[in-house]
């Protein structure tokens, strides 16, 4: 009975299960690819910092085309690799009952060779490929997302099977292996929406009337064209020292580029209003009257 099972029933059962997995997996991968492409076409892509035209401008349409090509390429690889995976799984399950008939030395030798090849020779490549597959299926980041990775603030320009390309504010590009992307902490500003709660920090002298400071700060933020319409700015006094008062002004921006413009615009308006009303800024570190000092570390420093 056992010989009959191994000769007929077991191979047929394994083959049927493998074929069923192949069909279900192919349908699931195809639907996943179509949903990714449809969702990406609906996504609004915006530069993290609006720097205007550049000598080699990459506009939203080009980024969207790169993103769609990237999605198609990654899922094409998955669709081609999936039958190979199913085939290897099918062969492994078929020969498993017969392994007991082989000498243990041969099994150990085969396992050692396979482990050596996978663990040493092609480990980095396999890790990057698996990272690309995970990114394709579960989307921790997408082409066009505004992100911060290891202190670099920019937009995901490309996602390939082995690496991602991050374009930062000054048009430099960082190529990050997918295996690293899987273990890095990524701050994604556009994962669910593009709204960003932006803020600036500044210091004033202790002698200043904080009610007037608050009114002028709220007015400067409310007048900016880059904020979300109808949203009221928020003002806090976040710290008090013997020679300075730390203030925090926050307001909603519709997207990261407008958030950058909003901070720059509010600083200019705030500086003008404070000078008109003879309110002195205080540089806490140097204990001298200065222009506004931005201590916010959530954005890169533009070159002078």
SVG drawing of the C-alpha trace seen along z (x, -y; Angstrom):
<svg xmlns="http://www.w3.org/2000/svg" viewBox="-11 -100 42 102">
<polyline fill="none" stroke="black" stroke-width="0.4" points="0.0,0.0 2.8,-2.4 4.6,-1.5 1.4,-2.3 1.0,-5.6 4.6,-6.6 4.3,-5.5 1.0,-7.1 -1.0,-9.0 1.8,-11.1 3.3,-12.4 -0.3,-13.2 -1.2,-15.0 2.0,-17.0 1.6,-17.9 -2.0,-19.0 -1.1,-21.2 1.9,-22.7 -0.3,-23.5 -3.0,-25.0 -0.4,-27.2 0.9,-28.3 -2.5,-29.3 -3.5,-31.1 -0.1,-32.9 -0.2,-34.1 -3.7,-35.5 -2.7,-37.2 0.5,-38.7 -1.3,-40.0 -4.0,-41.7 -1.4,-43.1 0.5,-44.6 -2.7,-46.2 -3.6,-47.7 -0.1,-49.1 -0.1,-50.7 -3.7,-52.1 -2.9,-53.5 0.4,-55.1 -1.3,-56.8 -3.7,-58.4 -0.9,-59.6 0.0,-63.3 3.8,-63.7 5.4,-66.8 9.0,-67.8 10.0,-67.9 11.4,-71.4 10.1,-73.7 13.4,-74.8 11.9,-75.7 13.3,-74.7 16.7,-73.0 19.1,-72.3 18.0,-68.7 14.5,-68.9 12.6,-65.8 8.9,-66.7 6.1,-64.8 5.2,-63.0 8.7,-61.6 8.8,-60.5 5.4,-58.8 6.7,-57.1 9.7,-55.9 7.5,-54.6 5.2,-52.7 8.2,-51.1 9.7,-50.2 6.5,-48.5 6.1,-46.6 9.8,-45.5 9.7,-44.3 6.4,-42.4 7.7,-40.9 10.6,-39.5 8.3,-38.1 6.0,-36.5 9.0,-34.8 10.6,-33.8 7.4,-32.4 7.2,-29.3 10.8,-28.5 10.1,-28.7 7.1,-26.5 9.1,-24.0 11.9,-23.8 9.3,-23.3 7.6,-20.6 10.8,-18.7 11.8,-19.0 8.5,-17.6 8.7,-14.8 12.1,-13.6 11.7,-14.0 10.3,-10.5 13.2,-9.0 16.0,-10.9 16.0,-8.2 17.3,-5.7 20.4,-7.9 23.5,-7.6 23.8,-10.4 27.1,-11.5 25.6,-12.5 22.8,-14.4 25.3,-16.3 27.5,-17.1 24.6,-18.4 23.3,-20.6 26.8,-21.9 27.3,-22.9 23.9,-24.6 24.5,-26.4 27.9,-27.6 26.6,-28.9 23.6,-30.6 25.3,-31.9 28.5,-33.3 28.6,-33.6 25.1,-35.1 24.0,-36.3 24.1,-40.0 22.3,-39.6 19.6,-37.4 19.1,-39.8 18.6,-42.7 16.3,-40.8 14.2,-39.7 14.1,-43.3 12.9,-44.4 10.2,-41.8 9.0,-42.8 9.0,-46.5 7.0,-45.6 4.4,-43.6 4.0,-45.6 5.0,-49.1 6.8,-50.7 7.9,-53.3 6.7,-54.2 8.2,-56.1 7.3,-59.8 7.2,-59.5 8.9,-62.3 11.0,-60.6 13.9,-61.1 16.5,-58.3 19.6,-58.6 19.2,-62.4 18.7,-62.7 15.5,-64.5 14.2,-63.9 12.0,-62.0 12.1,-58.3 12.9,-58.6 13.3,-54.9 12.7,-51.5 14.5,-48.6 14.8,-44.9 18.2,-45.5 18.2,-49.2 16.3,-52.4 17.3,-55.9 16.7,-58.8 17.0,-62.3 17.6,-64.9 16.9,-68.7 20.2,-69.7 19.7,-67.1 22.2,-64.6 21.1,-61.0 21.8,-58.3 21.6,-54.7 20.4,-52.5 20.5,-48.7 17.1,-47.1 18.6,-45.0 19.5,-48.2 16.0,-49.7 14.5,-46.8 16.4,-47.6 16.5,-51.4 14.1,-53.7 12.3,-55.6 10.3,-58.8 7.7,-58.8 5.9,-62.2 3.4,-61.0 2.5,-57.5 -1.2,-58.2 -1.5,-61.9 0.7,-64.9 -0.4,-67.1 2.5,-68.2 2.4,-70.1 5.3,-72.4 6.9,-74.7 9.6,-77.2 11.5,-77.9 12.8,-81.3 14.0,-83.1 13.1,-86.5 14.4,-88.5 12.7,-88.0 11.7,-91.7 9.4,-91.3 5.6,-91.3 4.7,-87.6 1.1,-88.5 2.3,-90.8 4.9,-88.2 2.1,-85.6 -0.2,-87.9 2.5,-88.9 3.6,-85.3 0.0,-84.1 -0.5,-86.9 2.6,-86.2 1.6,-82.5 -2.0,-83.3 -1.0,-85.7 1.1,-83.1 -0.3,-81.8 1.4,-78.4 -0.7,-77.2 -3.8,-75.1 -6.8,-77.5 -8.9,-78.0 -6.4,-76.4 -5.3,-78.5 -1.6,-78.7 -0.6,-77.4 1.8,-79.2 3.7,-77.9 6.3,-79.1 8.5,-76.0 11.3,-77.2 12.4,-80.1 15.9,-80.9 17.4,-83.9 18.4,-85.6 15.9,-84.2 12.4,-82.8 12.0,-80.0 8.9,-80.2 7.3,-77.6 5.0,-78.5 3.2,-75.7 0.7,-75.6 -0.5,-73.0 0.8,-72.9 -0.9,-71.0 2.3,-69.1 6.1,-69.0 7.1,-71.5 4.6,-74.1 5.8,-73.2 9.3,-74.3 8.0,-77.5 5.7,-78.1 8.6,-78.0 10.7,-80.4 7.8,-82.8 6.8,-82.9 10.4,-83.6 10.5,-86.6 7.2,-87.9 8.0,-87.4 11.3,-89.2 9.6,-92.2 6.8,-92.4 9.2,-92.1 11.5,-94.9 8.5,-97.1 7.4,-96.6 10.9,-96.8 10.9,-93.2 14.4,-91.8 15.3,-88.3 17.7,-86.6 20.5,-84.2 20.5,-82.0 24.0,-80.6 25.8,-83.9 23.7,-86.1 23.3,-88.9 20.6,-90.3 20.3,-88.6 18.0,-87.7 15.8,-84.7 17.7,-81.5 16.1,-78.3 16.9,-75.5 14.6,-73.0 16.5,-70.0 13.8,-68.6 15.1,-70.1 18.4,-70.4 20.5,-73.6 20.6,-75.3 24.1,-76.4 25.0,-80.0"/>
</svg>
